[in-house]
């Protein structure tokens, strides 16, 4: 969205909140305009959720937890989530079109997100009855069991860059564990989450198990983060907002999983298989227009091959196209005008530092003139202390820096406040695990780069990248706590 415009509801264009199994307007009847990043046009409206709407959503979740949803067995919950997965997969094309219009990513990427969303619900649905407890040897006169139980009502603040995937990995795990949920999507990308929530009703989830309140972060989001009826929170977004969320939750003594971004490095040693590495070095920064927390935004190259690798990457960059997402370019527009200006501002700051843009892609001539397009840019060489090496640009900007040896590579890779992902490219079987284990990152890839991918793979970071883990079985455990049962029998 641009500057959000509040207006009376126009029913033919409005996507409403989902509270207690019913679609409802905001409590004050106000809406937010939804602008497509593709061409800047107004194409829908969403409810401008209020603190009252959050109150009602939390109450609906609590009612479900104490009622129909809470009475289901783990197996029954899992079957409902598996059914939802099937419905999502059957509508993947529909969801992809909606996501591309709302979010701006190329259609193939949006469809991949829809398929990943289905897989999240399939994975967590099948894992719902696998949360087994423990028996602890204690006194001969006592039986002690430890069971995994849901937190209760969980809040989920979902960002705009991967709304379907992050909804799936967060809400899918929470529901599988038995929690009732309240979701606040980003105001810039709410539409696919609302559509999937309608599919959840079709799949048979009891009313109130899944509630969605759209609106601004400073109103609906803040109300959810600080709500006394929330038992656990999941937030993905900027470090600054993550701090505010954690402070708000702390006042209610509520735990929070935070995934806050990164400045991830790919280390290319002089024995790397460049034919294999080059496509991934490029795709890891232009995926979703670089608007990816785990984007490979720093390219660290051993000095002896530095110029050769830069030249090869530059050659590929010059062929990259930013354009209309339905025409399958390499990347679509930025999410909004503010993000477009942010990325261009970083490039200008780089020029002011005296840095060189050695290669740029192009914005297609037929790209809609009102869209928020940015041509991908490669800068080299970039000093380690440059602002472009230290701060998350969140756009298609790749910086290349040389290193002398393994020790310097590790120092540079770990030399930012972030620690989300890293890539190591080498044929040396001794070096690969040694360097990988030296990375201060939640995910480390050797001779590949998954950009955080893999439903089964625990995901999260160190330092400014946040704490807690999502995805995989670790993500499921995150949405539970333990209860210890002590029974005297002698």
C-alpha positions, 0 to 999 in steps of 0.5 A: 500500500501507499499511505493507507486511506481509511474509507467507509466500506464498499462491499463490492471491493472489501475483504473482511476480517474473519472472527469466530467463523464469520466474515465481519467488517471492522468495528468502526466500519473503516477500511484500508485501500489496497494498491497493487505494486504492479502498477500502483492501482487501487484494486481492493480494500481490507477491513481496518481492524481495531483494538476492539476487533482484536478483543473479539478475535481473542475471545473467539479463539478462547471460546474455541479452545474451551469448546469444539476445537479444544475437544478434538483429539490430535489425530482429528486436528491433523486430519482437518489440517491435511484436508486444508492442505488438499484444498490449498493445493487444488487452488494453487493457481488461484492463490498464485494470481491473487498473491502476484497482484497483491505482492508483486512477485513473479507468478511462478514464485507465487505458485511455489509459495502456494504449494509450500503452504499446502505442504506446511499444512500437510507436514504439520497435519501429519505431525499433530499426533506425534507430539509424544511425552516422556516418563521420568524415573523418580521415586518408586512410589510415584509415577511422573509423566511429562506431556506436551500441551498447547500454549493456549491462544497464540498471536501471529503477526505475518509480514508482506514478503511471504504471507502464504509461507509464513502463515503456513509455518507459523499458524500450521504449527500452532494449530497442529499443537492444539492452539487457537489462533489470531492472525494479523497479516501485513496491511500490504499483503493480506488477501491470500491469508484471508482466502486461505482462512476461508478454505480453513472453514471449508475444511471444517475447522471449528469456528474461532480456531483461526481468526484473522484481523487485518489493518495497520500494525500500529493499531491492530498489530499493536493491540494483538502484541500487547493483548492480555488474552494471548499466551504466545506470539510469533512475529516476523518482520523488522528488528525495530518492530520486533523489539516493540512486539517483545516489549509489549508481550513482556508486559503480559509475561508472554513468550515470543518467537522472533524472525527479524531478518539477516545480512547473509553471506555466501563464501566462495573459496578458490576451489569452488565449483563456479559452474554450480555456484554462479546460478545460485549466487544470483538467484539467492539475491533476486528471489522475491526481488531481494525482499527475503530475510535470508537473501544471500546479499553479501558475496565473499570471494577469495582474492585470487578469483575475486575479479573472475567471479565478479565478472561472471556474476556481472554478466548474469546480472546484466541479463536480469529483467524486472517486470510485470509478474504475470510475464514471468520476469526474473523479479517483480516490483518492490512491495510499495513505493516506500520500499522502492525508495528505500532500496534506491536510497541505499544505492545512492548512499553507496555512490556517496561512499564511492562504491561502484555499481559494476552491473545492473539489470533492467526494468522491462520497457513494458513494465507498468509505469506506476509500478514499484520496480528496481533494477538489480545491482551488483557492487564491487569491491565493497568494504566490510564496514560499508553501510551496504555490507552491514545493513539489510537493504531488503532489495535486489542489491548484491555486494562483493567483498574479497577475503584472503584466507579461511580465517578472514572469510569466517571473520567477515561472514560473522561480522554483522549484527545478524545471523540468519543464514550462510553459504559455503562454496568449496570442494575441500571436504575438510574445509567445508564442515570446518567453516560451516560449523564456524558460521554464527547462523541458524542455517548453513548451506554447503555447495547450495543455498536454500534461502531458508527453504525446506518445510522440514528444516528448522529456521531462525537466527542469532543476534539481530536475526531474532530467536526461537525456531520455526519450520520442521518439528522444532517449529511445532515444539515452539508452540507447546509447553510442558506439563509434569504429572506426578502421581503417588501410588504407594 
